[in-house]
Amino acid sequence: SDGTELTAKPKRSFYAARDLYKYRHQYPNFKDLRYQNDLCNLRFYKNKIPFKPDGVYIEEVLNKWKGDYEKLEHNHTYIQWLFPLREQGLNFYAKELTTYEIEEFKKTKEAIRRFLLAYKMMLEFFGIKLIDKTGNVARAANWQERFQHLNESQHNYLRITRILKSLGELGYESFKSPLVKFILHEALVEDTIPNIKQSALEYFVYTIRDRRERRKLLRFAQQHYTPSEHFIWGPPKKQKSEGNKSKKPASPISIHSSYISKHKKLKEPKSTSTSGSSTSKATEERKVELTKSGEENEQDEQEMNCDALKQNSSEKNNDPDTSQLSKPEETHDTSDKKEDAPHSKKDDESMDTDSGSHPSVVEKDLCDTENCSNSTSADVQDSLDMDTLSEETTTKTKDDLKS
């Protein structure tokens, strides 16, 4: 049974897709309390206030906590302050970012400088180093020890998701692709952190807002993923798209001739009827009405198809997401199991504390109103069909998503 579980085909998480869709689209229906935030995140990064509840200032974190891997591993309150988001985490002393605070943060050189130092500190904790100003990364000197730890302590995957999101919020979107590409390479090619690959494909890749960058990463992952038939992320295979093209639609001439033959068949009773009874006339009129309604339905259907084609062409410029989502009650549902690989009860507690973005928290505060839930679910499903690679995994329909 263990062997069967290891080789089982992975399934997509609806909650992960919905959470990351909202992030990439700037949180639809997000009520931004623009002037009600006291700018505590910015003030913390300006070293004016300590983070709560620990009461530690940012300078002490950057100078004394750096290299203290035990403290960085077991403390679960600092991460929400170092990498703030427009989402409420489980440290309720930490406040969500607002758009106004984000604008002010980007203008403050002192805050940006410390933010990059915090990013470097966490990369070193994971065994990675930042090598240039464009965001490229490489193995740190302590990579072997730290990679082994990262492969086993999976609550850190939630931290990486938060870090990637925060980079995008505070002006460093370009730093995300190099880090995700590095992690995919180590997980799929070098096999140094194999346990992280599910989180990398389910979460890390989809924090990237640029569709082309996501596609590049998914193609790279597809080339190295084993077994290849279990790869359920990314754009459709070319073979399938070509197969769909081979199915030629019926020509308009044949459709027109078929309707002409229908008219003739329906009019035959007129020539053969000699009695002129009221019953035959009623039958004839009924058939004519059916024919007319059929023509109208056909015309409406053609118009709808045209509208659908226009809509699809416009959606290509938008943001297609993932597909093959598992139902919420299935075993891969990350609202109950925040990561795909098994972990200890201690890791469960750590994951709850660090997240603020993964499914257990997302499910709680993902949509504050029914309208938000319905519209976001529908938008997610509209874009999901664009990226599927396998038809074997079940997908949810729009009705399923809305329910």
N, C-alpha and C positions, 0 to 999 in steps of 0.2 A: 504493500500500500504506500510505503514511503517513496518508492521509485515512481509510482503512478503520480503522486503529488508533485514530485520534482519535474516531471515531464509534462504536466498538465498545461494546457494552453492558457495563457493569461487572459483576463477579462478586463474591460475598461470600467472605470468608476465614473458614474454619472455625476457624483458630487464633486470630484476633482475637475471634471470638464466644466461644470457650471461655475465653480469658484474661480477658475483661471480665465474663463470667458469674461466674467465680470471684471476681473483685474485688467485684462488686456483692453477692455472697452471703457476704462475709466469709471467703473462702478455705476452702471445705469441706475437711475432713481435714487442715487446716493444723496442724502440730505446733508449738505456740507454746512456745518455751523461755522461759517467763515470767520466771524468776529467774536465768537463765544469761546474759542480756544485761547488759553493764556500763553500760547507759543512755548509750552513747557519743553517740547522736544528741541527746539532751537535754543532755548535758554540752557538746557542741559549740555548741549554741544558747545555752548559759549562758556562753559565751566562756571555758570552762575548759580545753578541748583544741582543737588545730587539726585541720583535716580532713587526711586522709592521701590520697595520698602527698605533697601539696604543702607541708604544714606551715604553712598559713595559717589564722588565726583568723577567726571570723565577723564581728567588728567591722571587720577589715581588708577583708574581702570587701564588706561593705555600704558602707563609706566610700570605699575606693580603687578598687574594681572597678566601681562604679556609673558608667555612662556610658562605660566603656572597652569598646566593642563588639567590638574585635578580640580582647581577652582572653576576653570572655564567649563569643565565637563559637568560638575555637580551643581553649580548655581544655575537656576532656571528663571531668574527675574531680570537679568541684565540684557538679554538678547532683544527684548521688546523695546528697550531704550536705545540700544546701539543701532538697531535697524527698524525704525518706525514705519508704520503702514497706515493706510486709510481703513484699517480694520481693527476691531477690538480684540486683543489677545486675552489670555487668562490672567495676566498680571493687570488687575484693574486699576493699579496706580499709574500705569502707562496710558497716555492719551493718544487717540488716533490723530494722524496728520490731517490737516485741512489744506485746501488748494492755496489759501493765502500763506500758510506756514511754509509750504513747499516753495513758493515763489521767494519768500524771504530767506529761506535756508540756502537756496542756490546763489543768492546775492552775497552771502556772508562767507568770506574766504576762510575765516577762522573755523567755522563749522565744517566747511568742505574739507579742509586739511585734516581735521580730526576724524571725519567720517572715513576718509581714505586710510588713515592709520588703523582705525577699527577694522576695516575690511582686510588689511594686511595681517592684522593680529589673528583674525579668525581663519584666514587662509593657512597661516602657519600652524594653527591648531589642527587643521585637517591634513597637514603635510604638503601644502602647496605654497608657492611664492609668486608674487606679482613681479613681472620682469620688465615691464615698460609702461608708458603712459597711455597706451592704447588698450590695455586690459589683458594682454597676453600673459599666460601663466605657465608654470613648469613645476616639476617636482622640487620640493624643498630638500634640504640636507637630511632631515629626519623623516623622509617620506615612508620608509619601510615600516617603522614603528607606528606612525600615525595612520597609514593606510590600513594596517591590521586593526587598529582601534576603530577606524571609521567603518570598516566592513562589519564590525560586530555591534557597534552602538548606533542603532538605527534611528534613535530620536534626533540625531544630528542631521538626518536628511530633512527633517522639518525645519531645522535652522537654516540649512542651505536654501530651501524654498523661500524662506522669509528674507534672507540676504539678497537673493536674486530679485525679488519683488521690490525691496527697498532701493536697490541700485537703480532700477527703472524709475522709481518715483522721484529720486533726488538727483537726476541728471546724468546717470551713468548706465544708460541702456546699452551702450556699445560694449560694456565690460561683460555682459551676460553670455554672449555667444562663445567667446574664448573659454570661459570657465566650463560651460556645459559641454563644449566639444572635448575639452581635456578630460572631464569626468567620463564621458562616453568612451573615449579612447582607452582609458585605464580599465573601465569595466568590461568592455566588449573585446578589445584587442589584446591588451596586456593581462587581463584577468586578475588584476591586483585588488580590485574592490568589486567583485561580481555581485554582491548583495545589493548594490546601489542601482543596478541597471533599471529595475522596474520603476523606482522613484524618479530616476533621471528621465525616462521616457514618458512617464505619466504626469510628472509635475515640472521638472526643471526645464525641459524643452518648451513647454507651453506657457512659461512665464515670459517668453520672448514675444514682443508685440509685432515684430516684422515678420510677415508671413513667409517671405522668401528665405529669411534666415532659418526659420523653423523647418522649412522644407529641406534645406541643405543638411541640417543636422539629422533629420529623419532618414534621408537617403544614405548618409554615412552610417547611421545605426543599422539600417536594413542590410547593408552590405556585410556587416560583421556579426549580425545577430544569429545565434544558434539555439534551437533549430530554426531555420529560415521560415518554415511554414507557420511558426508560432508568432511571427512578427505581425502585430495587429494595429500598428500606428502608421500614420503617414498617408501620402497620396496613393491612389489606386494604381495597380499594375498596368503597364501598357498593353499587355496581352488582352486584358479584359476590355479596355477601352476600344481596341481595334475590333474585338469580337462584337461589341455593341454597334460599331459603325457598319459592320457587314450586313446587319439586318436592314434592308432597304424598306422604307415606308411605301405603302400602296400609292400608286400614281393617281393624280387627281382625275385623269381620264377614266380610269377603271372605277373610281368612286362615283363619278358622274353617270357612267353607263349603268352602274348597278341601281342607281336611283331611278333612271329612266325605265329600266325593266320592272321596278316595283310599281311605278305609275301604270304601266301597261297591264300588269297583273290585276291591279286594283280596279282598273276601268273595264276589264273583260265582262264582269257581270252586267254592265249596262247593255252591251250588244246582245248578250244571250238571253236577257230577261225579256219576256213578251207579256207577262201578266200585268206588269206595272203595279204590283201590289205594294201596299205601304210598308210591309215588312222588308222587302228587298231594297226599297229606297232608303229606309233607315239604316240597313246594313251597309249600303254603298256610302252613304254620307259619313257613317262612322269610320269606315276604312280611309276615306279621303282625309278626315280629320287626323287620324293616326299618322298618315303619310306626311301631312303638313307639320305636325308636331315633331315627327322624326327629322324633317329637314331643318326645323328650327333648332332642335337639340344638336344636330350635327354642326350647324353654323356656330352655336354657342360653344360647342366643344373645341372647334377650330380656333375661335377667338381666345378661349382660355389657354389653349396650347401656346398661342402666340404670346399671350401675356406671361405665361410661365417661362418661355424662352427669354423674354426681355428681363424678367426677374432674375433668372439664373445668370445671365450675362452681367447684370449689375452686381450680383453677389460675388462674382469672381474677383471683383475689385475690393471686396470687403475682407472678412477674416474667417475662412473655413477652419473648423476645428476638427476634433477627433470624432471617431465613430466606434461602433461595436461596444456600446456601453452595457455593463451588466446591470441587472435589476437591483434596486436598493437592498432587497432582502437576501441577495446571493452572498456567498461566503467571501467574495472579494470586495465587498462593500467597505470602503475605507472609513465610513462613519463609525463602524465597530472596530475594524482593524486598520489603523492609520497607515500601515505600510504593508506591502505584500509578503515580504519574508517574515518568518516567525520571530518573535522577540519575547523577552521576559516581562513579568508583571512590572518590574521596576522601570523598564523602558516605556511601558504604557503610561505610567505616571509622568515620566519625563516628557513624553511626547505631548501629553495634554498641556503641560506647563509651557512648553516651548512654542507651540504652534501658533495659534491665532489666525491660521490660514488653511489648515488641513481639515478634512471632512467633519471631524467631531465638532469642531468649533464652527465650521462653515454651516453645518446643518442647523446649528442653534441660531446663528445670526445672519444667515445668508440673505434672506429676504424679509424685510420688516413688514411688507404689505403683500396682500394676495396678488395685486397687480404686478409687483416686482417679480414674484416667483413665476407667474404665468408667462409674462413677456420674455423674461430671461430664458426660461426653459424652452419656449418656442424658438427663440433666436439661436440657442445652442443647437437644437435639433436641426434647424434649417441649414446650419453650416457643417453639421457632423457628416452628412452624406458625401461631402467632397473629398474626405481624406481616407476612406476605408480601403484596406488592402485585402480583406478576406470576407467572403460572404458566408463563411461557416459560423461566425459568431453572431449571436442574436443581437439585434438593435432595437431600440425603443422608438415607437412612433410618437408623433406629436401629442396624441391623446394620452399616451402613457406618461410622457414627460409632464404634461399639465396636471395630471392626477398626482 
